[in-house]
């Protein structure tokens, strides 16, 4: 990871601790590749959408996205090329192409078009306004192409990554 991105990443993860803020409450449910995770963020739906939809800017900031490129866009539908690399990929760079369908500023659906070591992947990001900001929810279903012996570790590492990703997104949404 380039030094500037490493510093940004470190700053995001330590920012709340240095300011004395408590860790944001998160809820993760599900198991073995079928998950739902949510977090509360005191921002508008428009602000949350502006952060969530900066697809290429997420490379190097999100814990598992090393590269992101919008391949093509047609209105609210786009194709995105991702390179994932994280503990759950066992350090290997994994290429994937996703089809995204946007419903600004409240929802983003995605599904796998093609990918290395991924049998299936689909999910949805939802931004739901509430009295104190928004609830950001990510629902994901993933079936990795892995030997059975590695799957429990993969899912454990994926769960940790989902929680970390939500914390990073929350911090990005709170930045002005």
Secondary structure, DSSP 8 states (H G I E B T S, - for coil): --HHHHHHHHHHHHHHHHTT-----EEEEEETTEEEEEEEESS-HHHHHHHHT-TGGGTTTSSSEEEEEEEEEETTEEEEEEEE-SGGGTT--EEEEEEEEEETTTEEEEEEEEETTEEEEEEEEEEEEETTEEEEEEEEEEEE---HHHHHHHHHHHHHHHHHHHHHHHHHHH--
